[in-house]
Amino acid sequence: MSARRSVTPPAEPVGSWRRAFVLGALGVGACVVFGRAFQLQVIDQDFLAAEGSKRFIRNVVIPAHRGAVVDRRGEPLALSAPVESLWAVPQALLDSPQHVEAVAKLLGRRPAEFRKFLEARAERKFVYISDPLSPAEAKRVLSLGAPGVFSDPAYARYYPAGEVAGQIVGFCGRDGAGLEGIEKSQESVLRGKQGSRRVIRDRTGRIVEDNLEFAEAQSGEDVQLTIDLRIQYLAYRELKDAVIRNKAKGGSIVIADSATGEILAVASQPGFNPNNPGERKPPGTRNRAIVDSFEPGSTAKPLLVAQALELGLFQPTSTIDTGPGWFKVGALTVRDVHPGGVMDLAKILAKSSNVGAAKIGLTLGPEAVWSGFQRFGIAEPIYTGFPGEAGSVLRHYTEWGQIATATASYGYGWSVNALHMVRAYAALANDGLMPHLRLIKDARPVPPQRAISANTAREVRHMLETVVAPGGSATRAAIHGYQVAGKTGTARKLSDTGVYDPNRHQSLFVGMVPAERPRLVGLVVIDEPGDGAYYGGLVAAPVFSKVMQGAARLLQISPDGTDTPDLAPPDAPRLTVALPPETPAPAPKTKAGVALVKVAEPRL
């Protein structure tokens, strides 16, 4: 019997499965490659083309010429000058060491520090290497032929008046946008519209073609202010001198045309020069005359007297017994610096009697006192358009008691900015018509509003002449050859604890020239004088006198106010708005030492 043999099938060659694996992997790889190529060449073609263009095609901005800011006579206050901003591709410049040193020397930089500056930014394709330069200075640097160094044209802002008009004009940032003052508030008018052009640059940033597309820049418009630079200079100079001489914390001044409401000068201290970027910081940039508020103190008394006359509850000859110079109102003791006994209204203003003002206010009552201030726009915004304009604070009379009524009557317990008081006194100067104050010359004029009757305004003006006359509290406000009407104010300031500090004051004077037919009205505030004297008649009044004397000469204002060629004609047509009739108040009884007066119909 033969043995049974098992048959083993032949083994498959080892190389065959490896060949299949490799071919499969190559096939998958080929699919991935062809799929990615299809995505890049077909699906993402537009995106990649755009990304490629970004590396070489650039939109170069063409700066627009910013409009100028000028005063009422066309004198420049802010101008734009052409400059060149140098920039570099750091690595391209570093590859030429000799040019690094040469560029650094022309830019006034130390070569070693300049090299470190470039090395720290070597990966960038763009970096500024200088502040804006004049075209001539930039040309000297570019003439070196340094690789990777280029320039962009731009405009830099220049302020010819410097610190004299710095706070009102403001300044622009490096990008050319207004950051403060008129530059900020009139940004949309001044800035213009940038242009552009499309160029092709090589890898070093050099333009190799620039005839692709072009959009021309549109220049901004000029802005003309009502400011008179001559008067602005006078006001700034005298205010700065007074702040330094009196060792004061600061101060402000406003001069306006009493008929048109055009602001001719506005300044404050401390100041700053907008041409020096290092000075562009508070407190110098703060225009206190517009953005700060204060309690008006005794400068509010003429407004109170005007209301008392307007209601017919007092006559100019009415007398008030101020007693020994002090007067109790509840827990409050009202005091006079110079006791005067029995006084008429003119003497109350001339001696600045707090007792007299408090007794007038208590006789009128809180509603009448409050509405009297309302007549002069105390609770209304000024709307000059200046950024940060401070509003007033005047609580409603329903929140007043006897003490609040008494203190409000002599200017405490409510606050205004300097423009509020200038506008109110402009109503007294303008025969009862209160003008709208404005800073922009071409702004649409707003008709004045009737605050009080012309007769009342004239009577109060005559009383205010006694303040400046011999024996009054402001003899230092007098101007040789002119009659001056005005009022002093010396207001204590609140401390951090909310009580009035007997050692911190604001010295004020507000007045008009010439008194018979006023053409100018002005306010001076000296904040916290520290050289001993602090009364408004001693500190603020002399500043008013010097500035107004110079302004009257420059504007050729005659002593009687009838010849003012630079201002609106005195007899120009004026809009008269009649006040609504008021219900006559009942005849007052003898109260707080006030003499009985006959009730009259309100005079409109």
C-alpha positions as CSV (number, residue, x, y, z in Angstrom):
1,M,0.0,0.0,0.0
2,S,1.5,3.2,-1.1
3,A,1.9,6.2,1.3
4,R,-0.4,9.2,1.0
5,R,1.4,12.4,0.3
6,S,-0.1,15.9,1.2
7,V,0.3,18.7,-1.4
8,T,1.1,22.3,-0.1
9,P,-0.1,25.1,-2.4
10,P,2.7,27.3,-3.7
11,A,3.4,30.4,-1.5
12,E,2.4,33.9,-3.0
13,P,5.4,36.0,-3.8
14,V,6.2,38.5,-1.0
15,G,6.6,41.5,-3.4
16,S,3.1,41.4,-4.8
17,W,1.2,42.7,-1.7
18,R,3.8,45.3,-1.1
19,R,3.4,46.5,-4.7
20,A,-0.3,46.8,-4.2
21,F,0.1,48.8,-1.0
22,V,2.6,51.2,-2.6
23,L,0.5,51.7,-5.7
24,G,-2.6,52.3,-3.5
25,A,-0.7,54.9,-1.4
26,L,0.6,56.6,-4.5
27,G,-2.9,56.7,-5.9
28,V,-4.3,58.3,-2.8
29,G,-1.5,60.8,-2.7
30,A,-2.1,61.6,-6.3
31,C,-5.8,62.2,-5.6
32,V,-4.9,64.5,-2.7
33,V,-2.5,66.4,-4.8
34,F,-4.8,66.7,-7.8
35,G,-7.7,67.6,-5.5
36,R,-5.7,70.3,-3.7
37,A,-4.5,71.6,-7.1
38,F,-8.1,71.8,-8.3
39,Q,-9.1,73.6,-5.1
40,L,-6.3,76.2,-5.5
41,Q,-6.5,76.7,-9.3
42,V,-10.3,76.6,-9.6
43,I,-12.2,76.9,-6.4
44,D,-9.9,79.4,-4.5
45,Q,-8.5,81.1,-7.5
46,D,-10.1,84.5,-6.8
47,F,-9.1,84.5,-3.1
48,L,-5.5,83.6,-3.9
49,A,-5.2,86.2,-6.6
50,A,-6.5,88.8,-4.2
51,E,-4.0,87.7,-1.5
52,G,-1.2,87.8,-4.0
53,S,-2.2,91.3,-5.0
54,K,-2.1,92.4,-1.4
55,R,1.6,91.6,-1.3
56,F,2.2,93.9,-4.3
57,I,-0.8,96.1,-5.1
58,R,-1.4,98.9,-2.6
59,N,-3.9,101.6,-2.1
60,V,-1.8,104.7,-1.3
61,V,-3.8,107.4,0.5
62,I,-3.6,110.9,-0.8
63,P,-4.1,113.3,2.2
64,A,-6.7,116.0,1.9
65,H,-5.7,119.6,2.7
66,R,-7.4,120.5,6.0
67,G,-9.2,123.8,6.0
68,A,-7.8,126.7,7.9
69,V,-9.2,128.3,11.0
70,V,-9.1,132.1,10.9
71,D,-10.2,135.0,13.0
72,R,-12.9,137.6,12.1
73,R,-10.4,139.6,10.1
74,G,-8.9,136.6,8.3
75,E,-5.8,136.2,10.5
76,P,-4.8,132.6,10.5
77,L,-5.2,130.6,13.8
78,A,-4.6,127.1,12.3
79,L,-3.0,126.2,9.0
80,S,-1.9,123.0,7.3
81,A,1.7,122.8,5.9
82,P,3.0,120.0,3.6
83,V,5.3,117.5,5.2
84,E,6.9,114.2,4.4
85,S,6.8,111.2,6.7
86,L,9.8,108.9,6.3
87,W,9.3,105.1,6.6
88,A,11.5,102.1,5.9
89,V,11.6,98.3,5.3
90,P,13.9,97.5,8.2
91,Q,15.7,94.5,6.8
92,A,16.4,96.2,3.4
93,L,18.0,99.1,5.2
94,L,19.9,96.8,7.6
95,D,21.5,95.0,4.6
96,S,23.3,98.3,3.9
97,P,25.2,99.2,7.1
98,Q,26.7,102.4,5.7
99,H,23.3,103.8,4.9
100,V,22.0,103.0,8.4
101,E,24.6,105.3,9.8
102,A,24.1,108.0,7.2
103,V,20.3,108.0,7.7
104,A,20.6,108.1,11.4
105,K,22.9,111.2,11.3
106,L,20.5,113.1,9.1
107,L,17.6,112.3,11.3
108,G,19.5,113.4,14.4
109,R,19.6,109.9,15.9
110,R,22.5,107.8,17.3
111,P,23.5,105.2,14.8
112,A,23.8,102.4,17.4
113,E,20.3,103.1,18.8
114,F,18.9,103.5,15.3
115,R,20.3,100.1,14.3
116,K,18.7,98.5,17.4
117,F,15.4,100.1,16.5
118,L,15.5,98.5,13.1
119,E,16.7,95.1,14.3
120,A,13.8,94.9,16.8
121,R,11.4,95.4,13.8
122,A,13.3,93.4,11.2
123,E,10.4,91.2,10.4
124,R,8.1,94.1,9.5
125,K,7.7,95.5,6.0
126,F,6.8,99.0,7.2
127,V,7.9,101.2,10.0
128,Y,8.1,105.0,10.5
129,I,11.6,106.2,11.2
130,S,11.0,109.9,11.7
131,D,8.4,112.5,12.8
132,P,6.9,114.5,9.9
133,L,9.6,116.5,8.2
134,S,9.6,119.5,5.9
135,P,9.9,118.5,2.2
136,A,13.4,119.9,2.1
137,E,14.6,117.8,5.1
138,A,13.0,114.7,3.7
139,K,14.6,115.3,0.3
140,R,18.1,115.3,1.9
141,V,17.5,111.9,3.5
142,L,16.1,110.4,0.3
143,S,19.0,111.7,-1.7
144,L,21.2,109.2,0.1
145,G,19.6,106.5,-2.0
146,A,19.3,104.2,1.1
147,P,17.6,100.9,0.2
148,G,14.2,100.5,1.7
149,V,13.7,104.1,2.7
150,F,10.7,105.9,1.4
151,S,8.4,108.9,2.2
152,D,4.7,109.6,2.2
153,P,3.3,113.1,1.7
154,A,1.1,114.5,4.4
155,Y,0.0,117.7,6.0
156,A,1.0,118.9,9.5
157,R,-1.0,121.4,11.5
158,Y,0.6,124.7,12.5
159,Y,-0.9,127.3,14.9
160,P,0.5,130.8,14.3
161,A,-1.0,132.3,17.4
162,G,0.5,129.6,19.6
163,E,-0.7,129.7,23.2
164,V,-2.7,132.9,22.8
165,A,-5.5,131.0,20.9
166,G,-4.5,127.5,21.8
167,Q,-7.4,126.6,24.0
168,I,-10.1,127.9,21.7
169,V,-8.6,126.5,18.5
170,G,-7.5,123.2,20.0
171,F,-5.2,120.7,18.1
172,C,-5.1,117.7,15.9
173,G,-3.6,114.2,16.4
174,R,-1.0,112.6,14.2
175,D,-3.7,111.2,11.9
176,G,-4.9,114.8,11.3
177,A,-8.2,114.5,13.1
178,G,-9.2,117.2,15.6
179,L,-8.9,116.3,19.2
180,E,-9.7,119.5,21.1
181,G,-11.4,122.8,20.7
182,I,-12.7,124.1,17.3
183,E,-10.5,121.5,15.6
184,K,-12.7,118.9,17.1
185,S,-16.1,120.6,17.0
186,Q,-15.7,121.6,13.3
187,E,-14.0,118.3,12.2
188,S,-16.6,117.5,9.5
189,V,-16.1,120.9,7.9
190,L,-12.3,121.1,8.2
191,R,-11.1,117.6,7.3
192,G,-12.0,117.3,3.6
193,K,-12.0,113.9,1.8
194,Q,-8.9,111.8,1.3
195,G,-8.0,110.6,-2.2
196,S,-6.3,107.4,-3.2
197,R,-4.2,105.8,-5.9
198,R,-3.4,102.1,-6.6
199,V,0.3,101.2,-7.1
200,I,2.4,98.1,-7.4
201,R,5.3,97.8,-5.1
202,D,8.2,95.3,-5.2
203,R,9.3,93.3,-2.1
204,T,11.3,96.1,-0.7
205,G,8.4,98.5,-0.9
206,R,9.6,100.5,-3.9
207,I,6.8,101.6,-6.2
208,V,7.3,100.1,-9.7
209,E,4.0,101.1,-11.3
210,D,1.4,103.7,-10.2
211,N,-0.9,104.3,-13.1
212,L,-3.7,101.9,-12.1
213,E,-6.4,103.9,-10.5
214,F,-6.6,107.4,-9.1
215,A,-9.2,109.4,-7.0
216,E,-8.4,113.0,-6.3
217,A,-8.5,114.4,-2.7
218,Q,-11.0,117.1,-1.8
219,S,-9.8,119.9,0.4
220,G,-11.6,120.9,3.6
221,E,-13.4,124.2,4.1
222,D,-12.1,127.1,6.1
223,V,-13.7,128.0,9.4
224,Q,-13.9,131.7,10.4
225,L,-14.3,132.5,14.1
226,T,-15.8,135.6,15.7
227,I,-12.6,136.0,17.6
228,D,-10.5,139.1,17.0
229,L,-6.9,138.0,17.4
230,R,-5.8,141.5,18.5
231,I,-8.3,141.5,21.4
232,Q,-7.5,137.9,22.1
233,Y,-3.9,138.7,22.5
234,L,-4.7,141.6,24.9
235,A,-7.0,139.4,26.9
236,Y,-4.6,136.5,27.1
237,R,-1.6,138.7,28.0
238,E,-3.4,140.6,30.8
239,L,-5.0,137.5,32.3
240,K,-1.7,135.6,32.4
241,D,0.0,138.6,34.0
242,A,-2.8,138.9,36.6
243,V,-2.7,135.2,37.5
244,I,1.1,135.3,37.9
245,R,1.1,138.6,39.8
246,N,-1.7,137.4,42.2
247,K,-0.2,133.9,42.6
248,A,-3.5,132.5,41.5
249,K,-4.5,129.0,40.6
250,G,-5.9,130.1,37.3
251,G,-8.3,132.4,35.6
252,S,-10.6,133.1,32.6
253,I,-11.8,136.0,30.5
254,V,-14.5,136.5,27.9
255,I,-15.1,139.6,25.8
256,A,-18.2,139.9,23.5
257,D,-20.1,142.3,21.3
258,S,-23.1,143.2,23.4
259,A,-25.3,143.7,20.3
260,T,-24.6,140.7,18.1
261,G,-23.4,138.3,20.8
262,E,-20.2,137.6,18.8
263,I,-17.4,136.5,21.2
264,L,-14.3,138.6,20.4
265,A,-11.9,136.9,22.9
266,V,-12.0,134.0,25.3
267,A,-9.0,132.7,27.2
268,S,-8.1,131.0,30.4
269,Q,-5.0,130.1,32.5
270,P,-3.0,128.0,32.7
271,G,-2.5,127.7,29.0
272,F,-0.5,125.6,26.5
273,N,1.1,125.9,23.1
274,P,-0.6,123.6,20.6
275,N,2.6,123.6,18.5
276,N,4.4,121.6,21.2
277,P,2.9,118.1,21.5
278,G,4.5,117.8,25.0
279,E,2.2,120.5,26.3
280,R,-1.0,119.0,25.0
281,K,-2.3,117.8,28.3
282,P,-4.5,119.0,31.2
283,P,-4.7,121.4,32.8
284,G,-3.3,123.6,30.0
285,T,-5.7,122.4,27.3
286,R,-8.8,123.1,29.5
287,N,-10.7,126.2,28.4
288,R,-12.1,127.1,31.8
289,A,-14.2,130.0,30.5
290,I,-16.4,127.5,28.7
291,V,-16.1,124.1,30.3
292,D,-15.9,125.1,34.0
293,S,-18.8,126.4,36.1
294,F,-18.7,128.5,39.3
295,E,-21.0,130.3,41.7
296,P,-21.4,133.9,40.5
297,G,-21.5,135.5,43.9
298,S,-22.3,139.2,43.9
299,T,-22.3,139.5,40.1
300,A,-25.8,138.0,40.4
301,K,-27.2,141.0,42.3
302,P,-27.9,143.2,39.3
303,L,-30.0,140.4,37.8
304,L,-32.0,140.3,41.1
305,V,-32.4,144.1,41.1
306,A,-33.6,144.0,37.5
307,Q,-36.3,141.5,38.4
308,A,-37.4,143.6,41.4
309,L,-37.8,146.6,39.1
310,E,-39.4,144.7,36.4
311,L,-42.1,143.4,38.7
312,G,-42.7,146.9,40.0
313,L,-42.2,145.8,43.6
314,F,-39.3,148.2,43.9
315,Q,-38.3,151.5,42.5
316,P,-34.8,152.9,42.0
317,T,-35.5,155.2,45.0
318,S,-36.7,152.4,47.3
319,T,-34.6,152.0,50.4
320,I,-33.7,149.0,52.5
321,D,-32.4,149.0,56.0
322,T,-29.3,146.8,56.2
323,G,-29.0,147.5,59.9
324,P,-25.6,146.9,61.5
325,G,-24.3,144.8,58.5
326,W,-25.7,141.4,59.5
327,F,-29.1,139.7,59.2
328,K,-30.4,136.4,60.5
329,V,-32.3,134.0,58.2
330,G,-33.0,131.0,60.2
331,A,-29.7,129.4,61.1
332,L,-27.9,131.5,58.5
333,T,-26.3,134.9,59.3
334,V,-25.9,137.1,56.2
335,R,-23.1,139.6,56.6
336,D,-21.8,142.7,54.8
337,V,-18.1,143.6,54.6
338,H,-19.0,147.3,54.7
339,P,-22.2,148.0,56.7
340,G,-24.2,150.8,55.2
341,G,-27.4,151.2,57.2
342,V,-30.3,152.4,55.0
343,M,-29.4,152.1,51.3
344,D,-31.2,152.6,48.0
345,L,-30.8,150.0,45.2
346,A,-27.9,151.8,43.6
347,K,-25.9,151.9,46.9
348,I,-26.7,148.2,47.5
349,L,-25.0,147.4,44.2
350,A,-22.2,149.9,44.8
351,K,-21.4,148.5,48.2
352,S,-22.3,145.0,47.2
353,S,-24.5,144.5,50.2
354,N,-25.4,140.8,50.9
355,V,-27.9,141.9,53.5
356,G,-29.7,144.2,51.0
357,A,-29.8,141.5,48.3
358,A,-31.1,138.9,50.8
359,K,-33.9,141.2,51.9
360,I,-34.9,142.0,48.3
361,G,-34.9,138.2,47.5
362,L,-37.0,137.4,50.6
363,T,-39.5,140.2,49.7
364,L,-39.8,138.9,46.1
365,G,-40.1,135.2,47.2
366,P,-38.5,132.1,45.8
367,E,-40.6,131.9,42.7
368,A,-39.9,135.5,41.6
369,V,-36.2,135.2,42.3
370,W,-36.0,132.0,40.4
371,S,-38.0,133.4,37.4
372,G,-35.8,136.5,37.5
373,F,-32.7,134.4,36.8
374,Q,-34.6,132.5,34.2
375,R,-35.3,135.7,32.3
376,F,-31.6,136.0,31.8
377,G,-31.2,132.5,30.4
378,I,-29.3,131.2,33.5
379,A,-30.9,127.7,33.1
380,E,-30.5,127.6,29.3
381,P,-27.4,126.1,27.5
382,I,-25.3,128.6,25.5
383,Y,-25.0,126.3,22.4
384,T,-21.7,127.7,21.1
385,G,-20.8,124.3,19.7
386,F,-17.6,124.2,21.7
387,P,-16.9,120.7,23.0
388,G,-17.4,120.1,26.7
389,E,-19.4,123.3,27.3
390,A,-20.5,123.4,31.0
391,G,-24.2,123.7,31.8
392,S,-25.7,125.7,34.6
393,V,-27.2,124.4,37.8
394,L,-30.3,126.2,39.1
395,R,-32.6,124.2,41.3
396,H,-36.3,124.7,40.9
397,Y,-37.8,127.2,43.4
398,T,-40.1,124.6,44.9
399,E,-36.9,123.2,46.5
400,W,-36.0,126.5,48.1
401,G,-36.6,127.6,51.6
402,Q,-35.9,131.0,53.1
403,I,-32.2,130.3,53.4
404,A,-31.9,129.1,49.8
405,T,-33.8,132.1,48.6
406,A,-31.6,134.5,50.6
407,T,-28.3,132.9,49.4
408,A,-29.5,132.6,45.8
409,S,-30.2,136.4,45.9
410,Y,-26.5,137.1,46.3
411,G,-25.2,134.4,44.0
412,Y,-24.7,131.2,46.0
413,G,-26.4,127.9,45.7
414,W,-26.4,127.9,41.9
415,S,-23.7,127.8,39.2
416,V,-23.0,129.0,35.7
417,N,-20.1,129.1,33.2
418,A,-18.5,132.4,32.2
419,L,-20.6,132.6,29.0
420,H,-23.9,132.6,31.0
421,M,-22.9,135.7,32.9
422,V,-21.6,137.5,29.8
423,R,-24.9,136.8,28.0
424,A,-27.0,138.0,31.0
425,Y,-25.0,141.3,31.2
426,A,-25.3,141.6,27.4
427,A,-29.0,141.8,27.9
428,L,-28.5,144.7,30.4
429,A,-26.1,146.4,27.9
430,N,-28.4,145.8,24.9
431,D,-31.5,147.5,26.4
432,G,-33.0,144.3,27.6
433,L,-32.5,142.2,24.4
434,M,-30.4,139.2,25.2
435,P,-28.3,138.1,22.2
436,H,-27.3,134.6,21.3
437,L,-23.5,134.1,21.9
438,R,-21.6,132.5,19.0
439,L,-18.0,131.6,18.1
440,I,-18.5,130.7,14.4
441,K,-18.7,133.8,12.2
442,D,-20.9,132.1,9.6
443,A,-23.3,130.4,12.0
444,R,-26.9,131.2,11.4
445,P,-27.8,134.2,13.6
446,V,-30.4,133.6,16.2
447,P,-32.7,136.5,17.0
448,P,-32.2,138.0,20.5
449,Q,-34.8,137.4,23.1
450,R,-36.3,140.0,25.3
451,A,-35.2,139.5,28.9
452,I,-36.4,142.8,30.5
453,S,-37.7,146.1,29.4
454,A,-35.4,148.7,27.9
455,N,-36.2,151.1,30.7
456,T,-35.3,148.6,33.4
457,A,-32.0,147.8,31.6
458,R,-31.1,151.4,31.5
459,E,-31.9,152.0,35.1
460,V,-29.8,149.0,36.2
461,R,-26.9,150.2,34.0
462,H,-27.0,153.6,35.7
463,M,-26.9,151.9,39.0
464,L,-23.9,149.8,37.9
465,E,-22.0,153.0,37.0
466,T,-21.9,153.8,40.7
467,V,-20.0,150.6,41.3
468,V,-17.1,151.9,39.2
469,A,-17.4,155.5,40.4
470,P,-15.5,156.8,43.4
471,G,-16.9,155.2,46.6
472,G,-17.9,152.0,44.7
473,S,-16.3,148.6,45.0
474,A,-14.7,148.6,41.6
475,T,-12.9,151.9,41.1
476,R,-10.0,150.0,39.5
477,A,-12.3,149.0,36.6
478,A,-12.5,152.7,35.4
479,I,-11.2,153.6,32.0
480,H,-10.0,157.1,31.2
481,G,-12.4,158.9,28.9
482,Y,-15.2,156.2,29.1
483,Q,-18.1,155.6,31.4
484,V,-17.9,152.0,32.7
485,A,-20.8,150.0,34.3
486,G,-20.1,146.7,36.0
487,K,-20.2,144.6,39.1
488,T,-17.7,142.9,41.3
489,G,-18.0,139.5,42.8
490,T,-16.0,137.7,45.5
491,A,-17.2,134.1,45.9
492,R,-15.9,131.6,48.4
493,K,-15.2,128.1,47.0
494,L,-16.5,124.9,48.4
495,S,-13.9,122.6,50.1
496,D,-13.7,118.9,49.5
497,T,-15.9,118.4,52.6
498,G,-18.7,120.5,51.1
499,V,-18.4,123.6,53.2
500,Y,-17.3,127.0,52.1
501,D,-13.5,127.5,52.6
502,P,-12.7,131.0,54.1
503,N,-9.3,130.9,52.4
504,R,-10.3,130.0,48.9
505,H,-12.0,132.5,46.7
506,Q,-12.9,133.4,43.1
507,S,-12.5,137.1,42.3
508,L,-14.9,138.4,39.5
509,F,-15.7,141.5,37.6
510,V,-18.3,141.7,34.8
511,G,-19.1,145.0,33.0
512,M,-19.7,146.9,29.9
513,V,-18.2,149.8,27.9
514,P,-19.3,152.6,27.3
515,A,-22.0,152.6,29.9
516,E,-24.5,154.9,28.1
517,R,-24.5,152.9,24.9
518,P,-22.5,149.7,25.6
519,R,-20.7,148.0,22.7
520,L,-18.6,145.6,24.6
521,V,-19.3,143.3,27.6
522,G,-16.7,141.3,29.4
523,L,-16.1,139.0,32.4
524,V,-12.9,138.4,34.3
525,V,-12.5,135.5,36.8
526,I,-9.3,135.0,38.9
527,D,-9.3,131.6,40.6
528,E,-7.9,131.4,44.1
529,P,-5.6,134.4,44.2
530,G,-2.9,133.8,46.8
531,D,-1.0,137.0,47.3
532,G,-3.2,138.5,50.0
533,A,-5.8,140.5,48.0
534,Y,-8.8,138.5,46.8
535,Y,-11.7,140.9,46.3
536,G,-13.0,141.2,42.8
537,G,-12.6,145.0,42.8
538,L,-8.9,144.6,43.6
539,V,-7.9,141.5,41.6
540,A,-10.3,141.2,38.6
541,A,-11.3,144.8,37.9
542,P,-7.9,146.0,36.8
543,V,-7.7,143.3,34.2
544,F,-11.1,144.3,32.8
545,S,-9.9,148.0,32.6
546,K,-6.7,147.2,30.7
547,V,-8.3,144.8,28.2
548,M,-11.4,147.0,27.5
549,Q,-9.3,150.1,27.1
550,G,-7.2,148.4,24.5
551,A,-10.2,146.8,22.8
552,A,-12.1,150.2,22.6
553,R,-9.0,151.7,20.9
554,L,-8.6,148.9,18.4
555,L,-12.2,148.9,17.5
556,Q,-12.4,152.7,17.4
557,I,-15.3,152.8,19.8
558,S,-16.1,156.4,20.8
559,P,-16.8,157.3,24.4
560,D,-20.5,157.5,23.8
561,G,-20.6,154.3,21.7
562,T,-22.0,155.9,18.6
563,D,-19.0,155.3,16.4
564,T,-18.1,151.6,16.1
565,P,-17.0,150.8,12.5
566,D,-15.8,147.3,13.3
567,L,-19.0,146.2,15.0
568,A,-22.6,146.1,14.0
569,P,-24.1,149.6,13.7
570,P,-25.8,150.7,16.9
571,D,-29.0,151.5,15.1
572,A,-29.1,148.2,13.1
573,P,-32.6,146.7,13.0
574,R,-33.2,144.5,16.0
575,L,-35.9,141.9,16.6
576,T,-38.0,142.8,19.7
577,V,-39.7,140.0,21.4
578,A,-42.3,141.0,23.9
579,L,-42.4,139.2,27.2
580,P,-45.8,137.6,28.1
581,P,-47.7,139.8,30.6
582,E,-47.3,138.7,34.2
583,T,-49.8,138.8,37.0
584,P,-49.0,141.7,39.3
585,A,-47.8,140.6,42.7
586,P,-49.6,141.8,45.8
587,A,-48.2,144.8,47.5
588,P,-45.5,143.7,50.0
589,K,-45.8,144.3,53.6
590,T,-43.0,145.8,55.6
591,K,-40.7,142.8,55.9
592,A,-37.0,142.2,56.7
593,G,-36.4,145.9,57.0
594,V,-37.6,146.7,53.4
595,A,-39.5,150.0,53.0
596,L,-43.1,149.8,51.7
597,V,-43.2,150.3,47.9
598,K,-46.1,150.8,45.6
599,V,-47.0,147.8,43.4
600,A,-46.9,148.7,39.7
601,E,-47.8,146.7,36.6
602,P,-44.9,144.8,35.1
603,R,-43.2,147.0,32.5
604,L,-42.7,145.3,29.2
